[in-house]
Amino acid sequence: MKRKIYGPVIGSHLGREIFETVEADSHKYVFDRIADGDDDGYPLNQLKKDEVLFEPGLIYRQAS
């Protein structure tokens, strides 16, 4: 993804900010939940359709 536009900060996770929204590649995403992680990272099989994973383990869903 190229340039991102971030919405308001609504919290933090692992020392990094959680943004309410992220706009990237002409799509707007809304924070949904924190991903389950393990020693190998964050398994992608926990993503639903129209969801993306941003570091560090934050799952966003595409805004409607």
N, CA, C and O atoms as a MOPAC input file, in Angstrom:
PM7 MOZYME 1SCF
protein

 N      0.83200 1    -1.17200 1     0.00000 1
 C      0.00000 1     0.00000 1     0.00000 1
 C      0.88100 1     1.24100 1     0.00000 1
 O      1.97100 1     1.25500 1     0.57300 1
 N      0.39700 1     2.24700 1    -0.63600 1
 C      1.13900 1     3.49300 1    -0.71900 1
 C      0.79900 1     4.38700 1     0.46400 1
 O      0.65700 1     3.90200 1     1.58600 1
 N      0.67100 1     5.64700 1     0.23200 1
 C      0.40100 1     6.63000 1     1.27700 1
 C     -0.88800 1     6.30000 1     2.02300 1
 O     -1.89100 1     5.92200 1     1.41800 1
 N     -0.84500 1     6.45000 1     3.35300 1
 C     -2.01700 1     6.18700 1     4.17700 1
 C     -2.45700 1     7.47700 1     4.86000 1
 O     -1.63000 1     8.31600 1     5.21700 1
 N     -3.76100 1     7.62300 1     5.03600 1
 C     -4.33500 1     8.74300 1     5.77000 1
 C     -5.00000 1     8.15000 1     7.01000 1
 O     -5.82700 1     7.24300 1     6.91200 1
 N     -4.62800 1     8.67400 1     8.17000 1
 C     -5.09000 1     8.11200 1     9.43300 1
 C     -6.15600 1     8.97800 1    10.07800 1
 O     -6.07500 1    10.20600 1    10.05200 1
 N     -7.16500 1     8.32000 1    10.66200 1
 C     -8.20300 1     9.00500 1    11.42300 1
 C     -7.75800 1     9.21000 1    12.86000 1
 O     -6.57200 1     9.08600 1    13.16400 1
 N     -8.69000 1     9.52100 1    13.74300 1
 C     -8.36300 1     9.77800 1    15.15100 1
 C     -7.79000 1     8.54400 1    15.84800 1
 O     -8.12400 1     7.41000 1    15.50500 1
 N     -6.92800 1     8.78400 1    16.82500 1
 C     -6.36700 1     7.70900 1    17.64700 1
 C     -7.42200 1     7.29500 1    18.66400 1
 O     -8.00000 1     8.13700 1    19.35100 1
 N     -7.66900 1     5.98200 1    18.75400 1
 C     -8.68400 1     5.48000 1    19.68100 1
 C     -8.09800 1     4.55200 1    20.73900 1
 O     -8.82800 1     4.03300 1    21.58300 1
 N     -6.79100 1     4.34300 1    20.69900 1
 C     -6.15200 1     3.48100 1    21.68700 1
 C     -4.73800 1     3.14800 1    21.25900 1
 O     -4.17200 1     3.77000 1    20.35900 1
 N     -4.17500 1     2.13700 1    21.93400 1
 C     -2.83600 1     1.68200 1    21.56700 1
 C     -2.72900 1     0.17800 1    21.78000 1
 O     -3.48600 1    -0.42200 1    22.54400 1
 N     -1.76900 1    -0.40500 1    21.08400 1
 C     -1.51500 1    -1.85000 1    21.17300 1
 C     -0.03200 1    -2.07200 1    20.92400 1
 O      0.50800 1    -1.63900 1    19.90500 1
 N      0.61700 1    -2.74200 1    21.85100 1
 C      2.05100 1    -3.01600 1    21.76300 1
 C      2.85000 1    -1.73300 1    21.52400 1
 O      3.82300 1    -1.72700 1    20.76900 1
 N      2.42900 1    -0.65500 1    22.17400 1
 C      3.14500 1     0.60200 1    22.09200 1
 C      2.90100 1     1.41400 1    20.83500 1
 O      3.55200 1     2.43900 1    20.63300 1
 N      1.98900 1     0.98800 1    19.99200 1
 C      1.68300 1     1.72600 1    18.75500 1
 C      0.22500 1     2.16500 1    18.77500 1
 O     -0.63100 1     1.51500 1    19.37500 1
 N     -0.03200 1     3.26700 1    18.11500 1
 C     -1.37500 1     3.82400 1    18.09500 1
 C     -2.34600 1     2.98000 1    17.27400 1
 O     -1.98300 1     2.38800 1    16.25800 1
 N     -3.58900 1     2.94500 1    17.74900 1
 C     -4.68300 1     2.35500 1    16.97800 1
 C     -5.50000 1     3.51900 1    16.44500 1
 O     -5.99100 1     4.35000 1    17.20900 1
 N     -5.64000 1     3.57000 1    15.13200 1
 C     -6.41600 1     4.63400 1    14.50300 1
 C     -7.82600 1     4.12900 1    14.21100 1
 O     -8.01200 1     2.97500 1    13.82200 1
 N     -8.80500 1     4.98800 1    14.39900 1
 C    -10.19300 1     4.61000 1    14.12600 1
 C    -10.37400 1     4.20100 1    12.67100 1
 O    -11.07300 1     3.23100 1    12.37700 1
 N     -9.74400 1     4.94200 1    11.75700 1
 C     -9.82700 1     4.64100 1    10.33400 1
 C     -8.45500 1     4.79400 1     9.68700 1
 O     -7.59400 1     5.52900 1    10.16900 1
 N     -8.27900 1     4.07700 1     8.58200 1
 C     -7.08600 1     4.20200 1     7.75000 1
 C     -7.56200 1     4.21300 1     6.30300 1
 O     -8.34100 1     3.35200 1     5.89400 1
 N     -7.09300 1     5.18900 1     5.53200 1
 C     -7.39600 1     5.23400 1     4.10800 1
 C     -6.12100 1     4.89500 1     3.35200 1
 O     -5.08000 1     5.52200 1     3.55100 1
 N     -6.21600 1     3.89600 1     2.48100 1
 C     -5.06200 1     3.44300 1     1.70200 1
 C     -5.53300 1     2.89600 1     0.36900 1
 O     -6.53600 1     2.18400 1     0.30200 1
 N     -4.81800 1     3.22300 1    -0.68000 1
 C     -5.15100 1     2.71400 1    -2.02300 1
 C     -6.62300 1     2.93700 1    -2.39000 1
 O     -7.28400 1     2.03600 1    -2.90600 1
 N     -7.11800 1     4.12400 1    -2.12500 1
 C     -8.50000 1     4.51500 1    -2.45800 1
 C     -9.55900 1     3.72000 1    -1.70600 1
 O    -10.71100 1     3.67000 1    -2.13700 1
 N     -9.19300 1     3.10400 1    -0.60200 1
 C    -10.14600 1     2.37000 1     0.23100 1
 C    -10.05900 1     2.89600 1     1.65000 1
 O     -8.99100 1     3.28900 1     2.12100 1
 N    -11.19800 1     2.89700 1     2.32000 1
 C    -11.23900 1     3.30900 1     3.72200 1
 C    -11.50300 1     2.08300 1     4.57200 1
 O    -12.39700 1     1.28900 1     4.28100 1
 N    -10.70800 1     1.93700 1     5.63500 1
 C    -10.82500 1     0.81400 1     6.54700 1
 C    -11.12700 1     1.32500 1     7.95300 1
 O    -10.63600 1     2.37800 1     8.36200 1
 N    -11.94400 1     0.56500 1     8.68900 1
 C    -12.34500 1     0.91100 1    10.04500 1
 C    -11.77700 1    -0.15400 1    10.98500 1
 O    -11.86800 1    -1.35000 1    10.70500 1
 N    -11.18400 1     0.29200 1    12.11000 1
 C    -10.63400 1    -0.66700 1    13.06900 1
 C    -11.73100 1    -1.59900 1    13.55000 1
 O    -12.83900 1    -1.16500 1    13.86600 1
 N    -11.40500 1    -2.89800 1    13.60200 1
 C    -12.37300 1    -3.89300 1    14.04100 1
 C    -11.92800 1    -4.60200 1    15.31400 1
 O    -12.68600 1    -4.69100 1    16.28000 1
 N    -10.68300 1    -5.11300 1    15.31100 1
 C    -10.22900 1    -5.88800 1    16.47100 1
 C     -8.72700 1    -6.11800 1    16.41100 1
 O     -8.07300 1    -5.84400 1    15.40500 1
 N     -8.20400 1    -6.62700 1    17.51200 1
 C     -6.78700 1    -7.00900 1    17.58200 1
 C     -6.68400 1    -8.47700 1    17.19600 1
 O     -7.46000 1    -9.31000 1    17.66600 1
 N     -5.72500 1    -8.78400 1    16.34100 1
 C     -5.53800 1   -10.15200 1    15.85600 1
 C     -4.91200 1   -11.03700 1    16.92600 1
 O     -4.18900 1   -10.56200 1    17.80100 1
 N     -5.20200 1   -12.33100 1    16.83900 1
 C     -4.53000 1   -13.31100 1    17.68300 1
 C     -3.16500 1   -13.59500 1    17.08000 1
 O     -3.05400 1   -13.88900 1    15.89000 1
 N     -2.13100 1   -13.50700 1    17.89900 1
 C     -0.78000 1   -13.75300 1    17.40700 1
 C     -0.15900 1   -14.96700 1    18.06900 1
 O     -0.60900 1   -15.41700 1    19.12200 1
 N      0.89300 1   -15.49600 1    17.43200 1
 C      1.66500 1   -16.58100 1    18.00300 1
 C      3.14000 1   -16.31300 1    17.72200 1
 O      3.49000 1   -15.22400 1    17.26700 1
 N      3.99200 1   -17.27100 1    17.98200 1
 C      5.43800 1   -17.07800 1    17.79500 1
 C      5.82500 1   -16.77700 1    16.34800 1
 O      6.88000 1   -16.19500 1    16.09400 1
 N      4.97100 1   -17.17500 1    15.39900 1
 C      5.26200 1   -16.96100 1    13.97700 1
 C      4.62400 1   -15.68500 1    13.42900 1
 O      4.79000 1   -15.37100 1    12.25100 1
 N      3.90100 1   -14.95300 1    14.26500 1
 C      3.25300 1   -13.72700 1    13.80000 1
 C      1.74600 1   -13.81200 1    13.94500 1
 O      1.22900 1   -14.30800 1    14.94600 1
 N      1.05200 1   -13.32300 1    12.93500 1
 C     -0.41100 1   -13.25800 1    12.96200 1
 C     -0.97600 1   -14.07200 1    11.80100 1
 O     -0.89600 1   -13.64000 1    10.65100 1
 N     -1.55000 1   -15.25500 1    12.08700 1
 C     -2.10900 1   -16.08200 1    11.02000 1
 C     -3.19600 1   -15.33900 1    10.24400 1
 O     -4.09700 1   -14.73900 1    10.83000 1
 N     -3.09500 1   -15.39000 1     8.93000 1
 C     -4.03400 1   -14.67100 1     8.08000 1
 C     -5.38800 1   -15.35400 1     7.97200 1
 O     -6.34200 1   -14.75300 1     7.47800 1
 N     -5.48900 1   -16.60800 1     8.43000 1
 C     -6.77100 1   -17.30700 1     8.31900 1
 C     -7.83600 1   -16.74200 1     9.26700 1
 O     -8.99400 1   -17.15600 1     9.21800 1
 N     -7.44600 1   -15.80600 1    10.12100 1
 C     -8.43400 1   -15.17800 1    11.00300 1
 C     -9.09400 1   -13.95900 1    10.35600 1
 O     -9.99200 1   -13.35200 1    10.93800 1
 N     -8.64400 1   -13.60700 1     9.15500 1
 C     -9.23900 1   -12.48100 1     8.44400 1
 C    -10.50000 1   -12.91700 1     7.70900 1
 O    -10.54800 1   -13.99100 1     7.11000 1
 N    -11.50900 1   -12.06900 1     7.76600 1
 C    -12.73600 1   -12.29400 1     7.00900 1
 C    -12.63600 1   -11.53800 1     5.69200 1
 O    -11.69600 1   -10.77300 1     5.47200 1
 N    -13.60300 1   -11.75700 1     4.82900 1
 C    -13.65300 1   -11.04900 1     3.55400 1
 C    -13.65200 1    -9.53800 1     3.81700 1
 O    -14.30700 1    -9.06800 1     4.74800 1
 N    -12.92700 1    -8.79200 1     3.00800 1
 C    -12.84400 1    -7.33400 1     3.11300 1
 C    -12.13600 1    -6.85300 1     4.37300 1
 O    -12.38000 1    -5.73100 1     4.81700 1
 N    -11.26500 1    -7.67200 1     4.96100 1
 C    -10.46600 1    -7.25500 1     6.10300 1
 C     -8.99200 1    -7.26800 1     5.72300 1
 O     -8.55900 1    -8.03600 1     4.86400 1
 N     -8.23000 1    -6.39300 1     6.38600 1
 C     -6.78500 1    -6.33700 1     6.18500 1
 C     -6.11200 1    -6.31400 1     7.54800 1
 O     -6.71700 1    -5.94600 1     8.55500 1
 N     -4.85800 1    -6.71100 1     7.55400 1
 C     -4.06200 1    -6.73100 1     8.77800 1
 C     -2.97800 1    -5.68400 1     8.66500 1
 O     -2.16700 1    -5.71600 1     7.74000 1
 N     -2.96200 1    -4.74900 1     9.61100 1
 C     -1.90400 1    -3.75500 1     9.69700 1
 C     -1.07100 1    -4.05300 1    10.93800 1
 O     -1.59800 1    -4.54100 1    11.93800 1
 N      0.20300 1    -3.76800 1    10.87800 1
 C      1.07400 1    -3.96100 1    12.03800 1
 C      0.70100 1    -2.98300 1    13.13000 1
 O      0.33300 1    -1.85200 1    12.81300 1
 N      0.77400 1    -3.34900 1    14.38000 1
 C      1.17400 1    -4.65000 1    14.91700 1
 C     -0.02500 1    -5.51800 1    15.29200 1
 O     -0.43800 1    -5.52800 1    16.45100 1
 N     -0.57900 1    -6.23200 1    14.34500 1
 C     -1.68100 1    -7.14300 1    14.62500 1
 C     -3.03800 1    -6.47400 1    14.76300 1
 O     -3.85600 1    -6.88200 1    15.58800 1
 N     -3.27700 1    -5.45700 1    13.96200 1
 C     -4.56200 1    -4.76000 1    14.00100 1
 C     -5.37000 1    -5.11300 1    12.76700 1
 O     -4.89100 1    -4.98000 1    11.64100 1
 N     -6.59700 1    -5.56300 1    12.98300 1
 C     -7.46300 1    -5.94600 1    11.88600 1
 C     -8.45700 1    -4.82000 1    11.62600 1
 O     -9.15200 1    -4.35100 1    12.52800 1
 N     -8.50100 1    -4.40200 1    10.35900 1
 C     -9.42700 1    -3.37800 1     9.90400 1
 C    -10.33700 1    -3.99600 1     8.85700 1
 O     -9.91700 1    -4.85200 1     8.07800 1
 N    -11.60700 1    -3.54800 1     8.84600 1
 C    -12.54600 1    -4.00200 1     7.82800 1
 C    -12.80400 1    -2.84900 1     6.86500 1
 O    -12.75100 1    -1.68000 1     7.24500 1
 N    -13.07800 1    -3.19600 1     5.63300 1
 C    -13.35000 1    -2.17100 1     4.64500 1
 C    -14.65800 1    -1.47900 1     4.97600 1
 O    -15.66800 1    -2.13000 1     5.24100 1
 N    -14.63300 1    -0.14900 1     4.96000 1
 C    -15.82900 1     0.63600 1     5.25700 1
 C    -16.83800 1     0.46600 1     4.12800 1
 O    -16.47500 1     0.32200 1     2.96100 1
 N    -18.11600 1     0.48600 1     4.50600 1
 C    -19.15900 1     0.32800 1     3.48600 1
 C    -19.58300 1     1.65900 1     2.92800 1
 O    -20.45300 1     1.71500 1     2.05800 1

